Amino acid sequence: MSMNYKLPRACMAVALVGAFILPASAQQKNIYHKGWIDFNKNGRMDVFEDPSQTVDKRVADLLNQMTVDEKTCQMATLYGYKRVLKDEMPVDKWKTEVWKDGIANIDEELNNLTSHTDDAPTQYSYPFSKHASAINTIQKWFVEETRMGIPVDFTNEGIHGLNHDRATPLPAPIGIGSTFDKQLVRQAGETVGREAKALGYTNVYAPILDPARDQRWGRVVECYGENPFLIAEMGKQMVLGIQEEGVASTLKHYAVYSVPKGGRDGSARTDPHVAPREMHQIYLYPFRRVIQEAHPMGVMSSYNDWDGVPITGSYYFLTQLLRQQFGFNGYVVSDSEAVEFLYSKHHVAADYKEAVRQAVEAGLNVRTNFTMPQTFIMPLRELIKENKISMKTIDSRVGDVLRVKFRLGLFDSPYVKDPKAADKVVHTVTDEAMSLKMNRESMVLLKNEGSLLPLDKKKLKNILVTGPLATETNYAISRYGPSHNAVTNVLDGIKNYVGTGVKVNYAKGCNIVDATWPESEIIETPLTPQEQAAIDSAVVQARQSDVIIAVVGEDVDRVGESLSRTGLNLPGRQLKLIQALQATGKPLVMVMINGQPLTINWENKYVPAILEAWFPSVQSGRVIAETLFGDNNPGGKLPITFPKTTGQIEFNFPFKPASQASQGGQNSWGKTSVNGALYPFGFGLSYTKFEYSNLQVSPQKGNSQGDIQVSVDVTNIGARAGDDVVQLYLKDEVSSVTTYDYDLRGFERTSLNPGEKKTIQFTLHPDDLALLDKNMNWTVEPGKFMVMIGSSSEDIRLKQEFEVE
């Protein structure tokens, strides 16, 4: 399998003495030779130090020379400075710490994280060259001061841009999913990988491949959407982009993590009610596809159980499925505290030591937690001493970690070659343009009655910008992405856009939540005098304005990790503000900044124009202004269904036949439920219109091992240039088991000028036609399939049948 991994030459180049400044002690040791490094300092080139040897031979030789203490140190994470590590730079006492024998990885080292829970300011994060040099200093300590000199894998988060001070920011993953732009996601992955490499990180914890199937779940904002095919296609491109730069990509959160009971996060994070076939078709599908097609070097095991078995203690998940069936050959790192939870939450282990044994036997390679690494390493050593874990198992687990380090080139070139270059290659003008493009493409137009949008600034004299998100910025800086980038809020973005010719007024209108929220979602309280006055102030200004732009939604305290919701209406008094503004009779545009679908039923019925911006990135104000005034024609599509009420959940695409149908049929005579989606999967409007024609499917009769070619023409029949996302859905007409009614099996985002026509090509592979049969084998069954082309999962324009013989 290792033949599939092609790393850039820069990774494979060997370290030369002149590539970095050496301390005098290292010069005396003379471990740096032309073409190789004497990691174990024995004065000769061992097999593991020889770049001409195969990775497997190098791993075997290194394992053969390591002590039990050294091996167990390669099975734990050391969280970086301020999280666990107390020192910014190596100090003398490190020679007495457990990592004197090495460490598997150091996570988020000196990244200057900004977070509610664990801020980590440091002097070494910026300028970028300073960080690269700092990582080199730490890496040198491990190479030169430990007996075997095994380099560290420096890991870091990166789901919407690298989690580093002033790295290139991206919109939240739910916004990335809305772009439906595979090429752009690949480019974003390359940016994340290049920046990581330049700064000294060697492994990025991204992408998240969890299907967000419960809209109440707080981490919807961190996912690409609800549809496994969309997630697999986007995730594949992100992995390919990251790893193309010689950095490992670690997928998360494996597996069945994203649908906790009732959508409840926090300390629950467990008890997903998912049947086996659904688990494979929905929750494991993105992991299987991405592992087989993009070959990521890392996987993160999740906190939760499935059917009573915690994932991080499951041989079935971590070994049988992941390695034997999917072909994964990197290393598995636990999500923080997942090992401890076997004992403390799931109670499948009588004590922590037994939890360690279960996790290692299951297939876990590296434990991560916000505690010192010895809390895992010492019990592990005891288990080995007591013969409760065999050395064969330990060698297998450690071998996986070392194999990744060899493939990353750490044993040939352990240091950032040119730290100064980081200042030129991190967050460049080109990266800024890519980030801006992704922000623009993530905008989804949900409603535009009477073509209220785009606004024409030449016809406007007074604009009111109102709403609690109009001046907020925290949504652009979240726990798992870049920090300390300057943010343009929506109010400033609109002011900057219209210039001095139009007067822009501002009234906050209300806070994001009221004093008793979230209880106020079930027990409404009267407006306080202050709340009434704030709404009245906005209304007074609204009456004097030509148009009202109300910016509403959620911030980082309302949606995110451990922030699941029980209701999905606009929080607090925001709907009351919208209703008061709408009552003025003035044109009203609602801009939503939010991390999950909201049940905006009244708003959809009575507000003429609604723009979904999700959690945009730092250019949010600029991009939203450009979109409202027409410089950016919104072309994003919803990667997740908007239900009308939480009472409909689970309500997603794809779905089983009739499982989301309206009440009807001969045995249905009453009306007791609200039916249908508020906005379906794949939905999104534009300032122009697109027409589909000339659907071609070939061959119309084929065999189960062959590809099917599909083409369709799309024409921009409107007056503006715009982007369309052509969506291909596939229906298996008769099957041996119940399959989804139809599912996404292709999508292509394309830009078209007015009157322009393009032919969009799709290839359906056997895997796209496959189902899990009665014996749980992936099979392409003979029979008829229907190709459906649409602009959303509900707006199907063209259909054509083909047959598999």
C-alpha positions in Angstrom: 0.0 0.0 0.0 2.9 2.4 0.7 3.4 2.7 -3.1 0.3 4.8 -3.2 1.8 7.6 -1.2 3.8 10.2 -3.1 5.3 12.9 -1.0 7.0 16.0 -2.4 10.8 15.9 -2.9 11.2 18.3 -0.1 10.0 15.6 2.3 12.4 13.0 1.0 15.4 15.2 0.9 17.9 14.3 3.5 19.0 16.7 6.2 22.4 18.3 5.8 24.4 19.9 8.6 24.2 23.2 6.8 20.4 23.2 6.7 20.1 24.6 10.2 22.2 26.0 13.0 23.4 23.3 15.4 24.2 23.7 19.0 27.8 22.9 20.0 26.8 19.7 21.8 25.2 18.3 18.6 28.3 19.2 16.6 30.4 17.3 19.1 28.1 14.2 18.9 28.4 14.5 15.1 25.0 12.8 14.5 24.4 14.7 11.3 26.1 13.0 8.4 25.8 13.5 4.6 22.7 11.7 3.6 21.7 10.3 7.0 21.3 11.1 10.7 22.7 8.9 13.5 19.5 9.0 15.6 20.7 6.4 18.1 24.2 8.0 18.3 26.1 4.7 17.9 28.4 6.0 15.2 27.1 3.8 12.4 24.3 3.9 9.9 21.6 1.4 11.1 18.9 0.1 8.7 16.3 2.5 10.2 18.7 5.4 9.6 19.3 4.5 5.9 17.0 6.4 3.5 17.5 3.7 0.8 15.9 1.0 2.9 12.1 0.2 2.7 9.9 1.7 5.3 9.0 -1.8 6.7 12.6 -2.7 7.1 13.4 0.6 8.8 10.4 0.1 11.2 11.4 -3.4 12.1 15.0 -2.4 12.7 14.0 0.5 14.9 11.5 -1.6 16.9 14.2 -4.2 17.5 16.4 -1.6 19.2 13.8 0.1 21.4 13.1 -0.6 25.1 9.7 -1.1 26.5 9.9 2.5 28.0 10.7 3.9 24.5 7.9 1.9 22.9 5.2 3.0 25.3 6.3 6.6 24.9 5.4 6.3 21.2 1.8 5.5 22.3 0.9 8.8 24.0 0.3 12.4 23.1 1.8 15.3 24.9 -0.6 18.3 24.7 1.2 21.5 23.8 2.1 24.5 25.9 -0.5 25.8 28.3 -2.8 22.8 27.7 -0.5 20.3 29.5 3.1 21.2 28.7 4.3 23.9 31.1 7.4 25.0 29.2 7.5 26.9 25.9 11.0 25.6 25.2 13.0 22.6 26.4 14.4 22.9 29.9 16.8 20.8 32.0 14.0 19.0 33.9 12.8 17.4 30.6 15.6 14.9 31.2 13.6 13.5 34.1 10.1 13.7 32.5 8.5 10.6 30.9 9.3 12.0 27.4 13.0 11.6 28.0 12.3 8.4 26.1 10.5 10.1 23.3 6.8 10.8 22.6 4.4 9.9 19.7 3.1 13.4 19.1 2.9 16.9 20.6 -0.5 18.5 19.9 -1.2 22.2 19.2 2.3 23.2 20.2 2.7 27.0 20.5 -0.3 27.7 18.2 -1.6 30.6 20.3 -5.1 29.2 20.5 -8.0 31.5 21.4 -10.7 29.5 23.2 -13.3 29.8 26.0 -11.9 26.6 27.6 -8.1 26.8 27.1 -6.5 29.9 25.8 -2.8 29.3 25.1 -1.0 32.6 24.4 2.6 32.3 23.4 5.4 34.5 22.1 6.4 31.9 19.6 3.4 31.7 17.3 4.1 34.8 15.2 6.0 35.9 13.1 5.6 32.5 11.4 9.3 32.0 11.1 9.6 32.3 14.9 7.2 29.3 15.3 9.1 27.2 12.7 12.4 27.9 14.5 10.7 27.1 17.9 9.4 23.7 16.6 12.9 23.0 15.3 14.3 23.6 18.7 11.9 21.2 20.3 12.4 18.6 17.6 16.1 18.9 18.1 15.8 18.1 21.8 14.0 14.9 21.0 16.5 13.9 18.2 19.6 14.8 20.2 18.7 14.3 23.9 16.7 11.0 23.8 18.5 7.7 23.4 16.9 6.7 20.1 16.3 10.2 18.8 12.9 9.4 17.4 11.3 12.6 16.0 8.0 13.9 17.2 4.9 14.1 15.0 3.6 17.7 15.6 -0.2 17.6 15.3 -2.7 20.4 15.1 -6.4 21.0 14.4 -7.5 22.4 11.0 -11.1 21.9 10.1 -11.6 25.5 8.8 -8.1 26.6 8.3 -5.0 25.6 10.3 -5.5 26.2 14.0 -2.6 28.7 14.3 -2.2 32.3 15.0 -3.1 34.3 11.8 -3.1 31.3 9.5 -5.4 31.4 6.4 -9.0 31.3 7.7 -11.9 29.4 6.0 -15.6 29.5 6.7 -17.0 26.9 9.1 -17.2 23.4 7.6 -21.0 23.6 7.2 -20.3 26.6 4.9 -17.5 24.7 3.1 -20.1 22.0 2.5 -22.5 24.6 1.0 -20.0 25.5 -1.7 -20.3 22.0 -3.4 -17.0 23.0 -4.9 -14.6 20.0 -5.0 -11.7 21.8 -6.7 -11.8 24.7 -4.2 -11.8 22.3 -1.2 -8.7 20.6 -2.7 -7.1 24.0 -3.0 -8.0 24.8 0.6 -6.5 21.5 1.7 -3.3 22.3 -0.1 -3.2 25.7 1.8 -3.8 24.0 5.1 -1.1 21.4 4.4 1.5 23.9 3.1 1.0 26.2 6.1 1.3 23.3 8.5 4.5 22.1 6.8 6.0 25.6 6.8 5.2 26.2 10.5 6.5 22.8 11.6 3.3 20.8 12.0 3.4 17.3 10.4 -0.2 16.1 11.0 -3.5 18.0 10.7 -6.6 16.8 12.5 -9.0 17.3 9.5 -11.4 16.8 7.9 -14.4 15.9 10.0 -16.3 13.2 8.1 -19.3 13.0 10.5 -22.7 13.1 8.8 -24.7 15.7 10.7 -28.1 14.0 10.9 -29.6 15.7 14.0 -30.0 19.4 13.4 -30.0 20.0 17.2 -26.5 18.7 17.6 -24.0 21.5 18.5 -21.3 20.3 16.1 -23.4 20.5 12.9 -21.3 23.7 12.3 -18.2 21.6 12.1 -19.5 19.1 9.5 -19.8 19.3 5.7 -23.5 18.3 5.9 -25.9 15.4 6.3 -25.3 13.5 3.0 -22.6 10.8 3.1 -21.8 11.1 -0.6 -21.3 14.9 -0.4 -19.1 14.4 2.8 -17.0 11.7 1.1 -16.4 13.8 -2.0 -15.4 17.0 0.0 -13.4 15.0 2.6 -11.5 13.2 -0.1 -10.4 16.5 -1.7 -9.4 18.0 1.7 -7.2 14.9 2.5 -5.6 14.9 -0.9 -4.8 18.6 -0.6 -3.3 18.3 2.9 -1.2 15.2 2.2 0.0 16.5 -1.2 2.1 18.9 0.9 3.8 16.1 2.8 1.7 16.4 6.0 -0.6 13.7 7.4 -4.4 14.1 7.4 -6.2 12.6 10.4 -9.9 11.9 9.9 -12.4 12.5 12.7 -14.5 11.4 14.5 -14.5 7.6 13.8 -17.3 6.4 14.2 -21.1 7.0 14.6 -20.3 10.0 16.7 -22.5 12.6 15.2 -25.9 11.3 16.2 -26.0 11.2 20.0 -29.4 10.3 21.5 -31.7 13.3 21.1 -28.9 15.3 19.5 -27.4 15.8 23.0 -23.7 16.6 23.2 -21.8 17.6 26.4 -21.2 14.7 28.8 -23.7 12.5 26.9 -21.8 12.0 23.6 -23.2 8.5 23.4 -26.0 6.0 22.7 -26.5 6.6 18.9 -29.6 4.7 17.8 -28.4 3.5 14.5 -29.1 0.1 12.9 -26.1 -1.8 11.4 -27.0 -1.3 7.7 -27.7 2.4 8.3 -24.4 2.7 10.1 -22.5 1.4 7.1 -24.5 3.3 4.5 -24.6 6.7 6.2 -22.0 7.0 9.0 -19.2 4.7 7.8 -19.5 5.4 4.1 -17.5 8.7 4.1 -14.7 7.0 6.1 -14.5 4.0 3.9 -14.5 6.0 0.7 -11.9 8.6 1.9 -9.6 5.9 3.3 -9.7 3.8 0.1 -9.5 6.7 -2.3 -7.3 9.3 -0.5 -5.3 7.1 1.9 -5.2 9.4 5.0 -2.4 8.6 7.5 -4.5 9.2 10.6 -7.9 8.4 12.1 -9.2 9.7 15.4 -11.4 7.3 17.5 -14.5 8.8 19.0 -15.9 9.0 22.6 -19.2 7.2 22.0 -20.4 3.6 22.0 -22.3 1.9 19.3 -24.8 -0.9 20.3 -23.2 -1.0 23.8 -19.6 -1.2 22.7 -17.4 1.9 23.1 -15.6 2.6 19.8 -12.3 3.3 21.4 -12.4 -0.2 23.0 -13.8 -2.0 19.9 -11.6 -4.5 18.0 -14.4 -4.6 15.4 -14.2 -0.8 14.7 -10.5 -0.2 15.2 -9.1 -3.3 13.6 -11.6 -5.4 11.6 -13.5 -2.6 9.9 -10.8 0.1 9.8 -7.7 -1.9 8.8 -8.9 -5.3 7.5 -11.9 -4.1 5.5 -11.2 -0.4 4.7 -7.4 -0.8 4.3 -6.3 1.9 6.7 -2.6 1.7 7.4 -1.8 4.9 9.4 -2.2 5.3 13.1 -5.3 5.8 15.3 -5.3 8.5 17.9 -8.0 8.8 20.5 -10.2 11.8 20.9 -9.3 13.5 24.2 -10.4 11.3 27.1 -12.0 8.6 25.0 -9.8 5.9 26.7 -10.7 7.2 30.2 -14.4 7.1 29.2 -14.3 3.3 28.9 -14.0 3.3 32.7 -15.5 6.6 33.8 -18.6 6.9 31.5 -19.2 3.6 29.7 -18.3 1.5 32.7 -17.1 -1.4 30.6 -13.8 -1.4 32.5 -13.5 -1.8 36.3 -10.6 0.7 36.5 -8.6 2.9 34.3 -5.8 0.3 33.8 -8.3 -2.1 32.3 -9.6 0.7 30.0 -6.0 1.1 28.8 -5.8 -2.6 28.1 -9.1 -2.7 26.2 -8.2 0.2 24.0 -4.7 -1.0 23.1 -6.0 -4.6 22.4 -8.8 -3.1 20.2 -6.3 -1.3 18.0 -5.7 2.2 19.5 -2.2 3.4 18.7 -1.9 6.7 20.6 -3.9 8.0 23.6 -4.7 11.7 23.8 -6.0 13.5 26.9 -5.5 16.8 28.7 -3.4 15.1 31.3 0.3 14.3 31.5 1.2 11.4 29.1 2.5 9.3 32.1 -1.1 8.8 33.3 -1.5 6.5 30.3 2.1 5.3 29.9 2.6 4.0 33.5 -0.5 1.8 33.5 0.5 0.5 30.1 3.9 -0.4 31.3 2.4 -2.2 34.2 0.1 -4.2 31.9 3.1 -5.3 29.8 5.0 -6.3 33.0 2.0 -8.4 34.1 1.8 -10.1 30.7 -1.7 -8.7 30.2 -0.7 -7.1 26.9 1.8 -9.0 24.6 4.9 -7.4 23.1 3.6 -8.5 19.7 0.6 -6.2 20.2 2.8 -3.3 21.5 5.1 -3.7 18.5 2.2 -3.7 16.1 0.7 -0.5 17.7 4.1 1.3 17.9 5.0 0.1 14.4 2.0 1.9 12.9 3.1 5.2 14.6 6.7 4.8 13.4 5.6 3.9 9.9 3.7 7.2 9.6 6.8 9.1 10.9 9.0 7.4 8.2 6.4 8.1 5.5 6.4 11.8 6.5 10.1 11.9 6.0 10.8 12.7 9.7 13.7 10.2 9.9 15.4 11.8 6.8 14.5 15.5 7.4 13.2 16.0 10.9 13.4 19.8 10.9 11.7 22.7 9.0 14.4 23.3 6.4 13.9 27.0 6.0 12.1 28.6 8.9 12.4 32.1 7.4 10.3 30.9 4.4 7.3 30.5 6.6 6.8 34.3 6.6 6.4 34.2 2.8 4.3 31.0 2.4 1.8 31.2 5.2 -1.4 33.4 4.7 -0.3 34.8 1.3 -2.2 37.1 -1.0 -3.1 34.0 -3.0 -4.4 32.2 0.1 -6.5 35.3 1.0 -8.1 35.2 -2.5 -8.9 31.5 -2.1 -10.4 32.1 1.3 -12.5 35.0 0.0 -13.7 32.9 -2.9 -14.8 30.1 -0.5 -16.6 32.6 1.6 -18.4 33.9 -1.4 -19.3 30.5 -2.6 -20.7 29.4 0.8 -23.5 32.0 0.7 -27.0 30.4 0.2 -30.0 32.4 -0.9 -33.1 30.9 0.7 -35.7 33.4 -0.4 -36.0 36.4 -2.7 -39.6 37.4 -3.2 -40.1 40.0 -5.9 -36.4 40.0 -6.6 -35.8 42.3 -3.7 -32.1 41.3 -3.9 -29.7 42.3 -5.2 -30.0 45.8 -3.7 -29.1 48.8 -5.9 -27.1 51.3 -3.9 -27.9 54.0 -6.4 -31.5 53.9 -5.4 -30.9 53.9 -1.7 -30.4 56.9 0.6 -30.9 55.4 4.1 -30.1 51.8 5.2 -30.8 50.4 8.6 -28.5 47.6 9.7 -29.9 45.9 12.8 -29.8 42.7 14.8 -27.5 41.2 17.4 -25.1 39.6 14.9 -24.5 42.9 12.9 -21.5 43.9 15.0 -20.5 40.4 16.4 -17.3 38.8 15.2 -16.7 35.7 17.4 -18.3 33.3 14.9 -15.3 33.9 12.7 -12.8 32.6 15.3 -13.6 29.2 16.7 -11.8 26.5 18.7 -10.5 24.5 15.8 -9.4 27.1 13.3 -7.1 30.1 13.0 -7.1 32.9 15.6 -6.1 36.6 15.8 -7.1 37.4 12.2 -8.9 40.8 11.9 -12.6 40.4 11.3 -14.9 42.7 9.3 -18.3 42.6 10.8 -21.5 43.0 8.8 -22.2 46.6 9.7 -18.7 47.7 8.7 -18.8 45.6 5.6 -22.0 47.3 4.4 -20.6 50.8 5.3 -17.4 50.1 3.4 -19.4 48.8 0.4 -21.8 51.6 0.0 -19.3 54.4 0.8 -20.3 57.9 1.7 -23.2 58.2 -0.8 -25.6 56.2 1.3 -26.4 56.8 5.0 -26.1 53.6 7.1 -27.8 53.6 10.5 -27.4 51.0 13.2 -29.6 49.8 16.0 -28.9 46.5 17.8 -32.6 45.8 18.3 -32.0 43.0 20.8 -29.4 40.7 22.3 -28.7 37.2 20.9 -30.5 35.7 23.9 -32.7 37.0 26.7 -32.1 36.6 30.4 -34.0 33.4 30.8 -32.9 31.6 27.6 -33.0 28.7 26.8 -35.9 28.3 29.2 -37.7 31.1 27.4 -38.1 28.7 24.4 -40.6 26.8 26.4 -41.8 29.4 29.0 -42.1 32.8 27.3 -41.5 35.8 29.5 -42.7 39.4 28.8 -40.2 41.8 27.2 -38.4 43.9 29.8 -38.7 47.7 29.5 -35.1 47.7 28.2 -35.9 45.0 25.5 -39.0 46.8 24.4 -37.1 50.1 24.1 -34.3 48.5 22.0 -36.9 47.0 19.6 -38.8 50.3 19.5 -35.5 52.2 18.7 -34.8 49.9 15.7 -38.4 50.4 14.5 -38.2 54.2 14.6 -35.0 54.0 12.5 -36.6 51.4 10.2 -39.5 53.7 9.3 -36.9 56.3 8.1 -35.0 53.8 6.0 -35.3 52.6 2.4 -34.4 49.1 3.3 -33.8 47.1 6.5 -30.9 44.6 6.8 -31.5 42.5 9.9 -28.5 40.3 10.9 -29.7 37.5 13.2 -28.8 34.0 14.3 -26.3 32.4 16.7 -22.8 33.0 17.9 -20.1 30.7 19.4 -21.9 30.5 22.7 -25.0 29.1 21.1 -23.7 26.4 18.7 -20.6 24.3 18.7 -19.0 21.5 20.8 -21.1 20.7 23.9 -23.6 23.3 22.8 -26.5 21.3 21.5 -29.9 22.8 21.5 -33.4 21.6 22.3 -35.2 24.2 20.1 -34.1 25.6 16.7 -35.9 28.9 16.5 -34.0 32.2 16.4 -32.8 32.5 20.0 -34.0 35.1 22.5 -36.1 38.1 21.2 -34.8 37.9 17.7 -38.1 36.8 16.1 -39.9 39.6 18.0 -37.5 42.1 16.5 -38.0 40.6 13.0 -41.8 40.8 13.4 -41.7 44.5 14.6 -39.5 45.4 11.6 -41.7 43.5 9.1 -44.7 45.4 10.5 -43.2 48.7 9.3 -43.9 47.7 5.7 -40.3 48.6 4.7 -38.4 46.2 2.5 -36.7 43.7 4.9 -33.7 41.5 4.2 -32.8 38.9 6.8 -29.2 37.7 7.0 -28.6 34.6 9.0 -25.3 33.9 10.8 -25.7 30.5 12.4 -24.1 27.1 12.7 -27.1 24.8 12.3 -30.4 24.8 10.4 -33.0 27.0 12.2 -36.8 26.5 12.1 -37.5 30.0 10.7 -41.1 29.3 9.6 -42.6 32.7 10.4 -39.6 34.4 8.9 -39.8 32.4 5.7 -43.5 33.2 5.3 -43.3 36.9 5.9 -39.8 38.2 5.3 -39.2 38.8 1.5 -35.5 38.0 1.3 -33.3 35.6 3.4 -29.6 35.0 3.0 -27.9 32.1 4.8 -24.3 33.0 5.6 -23.6 30.2 8.2 -20.5 31.0 10.2 -18.5 32.9 7.6 -14.9 33.7 7.9 -13.1 36.9 8.8 -14.2 38.7 5.6 -17.8 38.1 6.5 -18.9 41.7 6.4 -17.4 42.3 3.0 -18.8 39.1 1.5 -22.3 39.6 2.8 -22.3 43.1 1.5 -21.1 42.0 -1.9 -23.8 39.3 -2.0 -26.6 41.6 -0.9 -25.7 44.2 -3.5 -25.1 41.7 -6.4 -21.3 41.7 -6.9 -21.4 38.1 -5.6 -24.3 36.1 -7.1 -25.0 33.5 -4.4 -24.6 29.9 -5.7 -24.3 27.9 -2.6 -26.6 25.0 -1.8 -27.8 23.6 1.5 -25.8 20.6 2.6 -28.4 19.8 5.2 -32.2 19.7 5.4 -33.9 22.6 7.3 -36.8 21.0 9.1 -39.9 23.0 10.0 -39.9 21.9 13.6 -37.7 19.8 15.9 -40.7 17.4 16.1 -39.8 16.2 12.6 -36.3 15.1 13.6 -34.9 12.8 12.3 -35.5 14.5 9.0 -32.7 14.2 6.4 -31.7 13.3 2.9 -31.4 10.5 1.9 -34.4 8.7 3.5 -36.2 5.4 3.1 -39.3 5.3 0.9 -42.3 7.0 2.5 -40.5 7.6 5.8 -40.7 11.4 5.3 -44.0 11.5 3.4 -47.0 13.6 4.1 -50.1 12.1 5.7 -52.0 10.5 2.9 -53.2 7.2 1.4 -56.4 5.3 2.0 -55.7 4.7 5.7 -55.0 8.3 6.5 -57.9 10.7 7.2 -56.6 13.2 9.7 -54.1 16.1 9.7 -52.0 15.9 12.8 -48.5 16.8 11.7 -46.5 19.5 10.0 -45.0 17.9 6.9 -42.2 18.5 4.5 -38.9 20.3 4.7 -38.7 24.1 5.2 -35.7 24.0 2.8 -34.6 20.6 1.3 -31.1 19.3 0.9 -29.4 20.8 -2.1 -31.6 23.9 -2.2 -30.3 27.4 -3.0 -31.5 30.3 -5.2 -29.6 32.6 -7.5 -30.0 36.0 -9.0 -30.2 34.2 -12.4 -31.9 31.1 -13.7 -30.6 27.8 -15.1 -32.1 25.4 -17.5 -31.1 21.7 -18.0 -31.4 19.8 -21.2 -30.1 16.9 -23.3 -29.6 14.3 -20.6 -27.5 11.4 -22.0 -26.9 8.1 -20.2 -24.5 5.5 -21.7 -24.6 2.6 -21.9 -28.3 2.1 -21.3 -27.6 -1.6 -20.6 -24.4 -2.4 -18.9 -22.8 -4.9 -16.6 -22.3 -4.7 -12.8 -18.5 -4.1 -13.1 -18.7 -1.2 -15.7 -19.0 2.5 -15.4 -22.0 4.5 -16.6 -21.4 7.8 -18.3 -23.9 10.6 -17.8 -23.9 14.1 -19.4 -26.3 17.0 -19.3 -26.4 20.5 -20.7 -26.9 23.5 -18.3 -27.7 26.9 -19.7 -27.8 30.3 -17.9 -31.1 31.7 -19.1 -31.0 34.8 -16.9 -29.4 38.2 -17.2 -26.6 37.8 -14.7 -23.5 35.6 -14.5 -23.8 33.0 -11.8 -22.8 29.6 -10.4 -25.0 26.5 -10.6 -24.6 23.2 -8.8 -25.8 20.5 -11.1 -26.9 17.6 -8.9 -27.2 13.9 -10.0 -29.4 11.6 -8.0 -29.8 7.9 -8.4 -32.7 5.6 -7.7 -32.5 1.8 -7.5 -35.9 0.9 -8.7 -36.2 -2.7 -7.3 -33.7 -4.2 -4.8 -33.4 -7.2 -2.5 -33.3 -4.9 0.6 -35.0 -1.6 1.2 -32.7 1.1 0.0 -32.9 4.9 0.2 -35.6 6.4 -2.0 -32.8 8.0 -4.1 -29.5 9.4 -3.2 -26.9 12.0 -4.4 -24.3 10.3 -6.6 -22.7 13.3 -8.4 -22.5 17.1 -8.3 -20.6 19.8 -10.2 -20.4 23.5 -9.5 -20.0 25.5 -12.7 -19.9 29.3 -13.5 -22.0 30.5 -16.5 -22.3 33.9 -18.2 -25.8 35.0 -19.4 -26.8 32.8 -22.3 -23.8 30.4 -21.9 -24.3 26.7 -22.1 -22.0 24.0 -20.7 -22.0 20.2 -20.9 -21.5 18.6 -17.4 -20.1 15.1 -17.3 -20.6 12.5 -14.6 -19.2 9.0 -14.2 -21.1 6.5 -12.1 -18.8 3.7 -10.8 -20.0 0.3 -9.5 -19.6 1.6 -5.9 -22.2 4.3 -6.7 -24.7 1.6 -7.6 -23.9 -0.8 -4.8 -26.1 -1.7 -1.8 -25.6 -3.8 1.3 -27.4 -7.0 0.6 -29.0 -9.4 3.1 -25.6 -10.8 4.0 -24.2 -7.3 4.5 -22.0 -7.5 1.4 -21.6 -4.5 -0.9 -23.2 -5.7 -4.2 -24.4 -4.3 -7.5 -27.6 -6.1 -8.2 -29.0 -6.4 -11.7 -32.0 -4.3 -12.5 -33.2 -0.8 -13.5 -31.8 2.5 -12.1 -33.1 6.0 -12.6 -30.7 8.9 -13.2 -32.3 12.1 -11.9 -30.8 15.6 -12.6 -31.9 18.4 -10.4 -31.1 21.8 -8.7 -32.0 20.3 -5.3 -33.1 17.0 -3.9 -36.8 18.0 -4.4 -36.4 20.0 -7.7 -35.7 17.2 -10.2 -35.8 18.4 -13.8 -34.7 15.4 -16.0 -34.8 11.7 -15.6 -33.5 8.7 -17.6 -33.4 5.0 -16.9 -30.6 2.5 -17.5 -30.3 -1.2 -16.7 -27.6 -3.4 -15.1 -27.6 -6.9 -16.4 
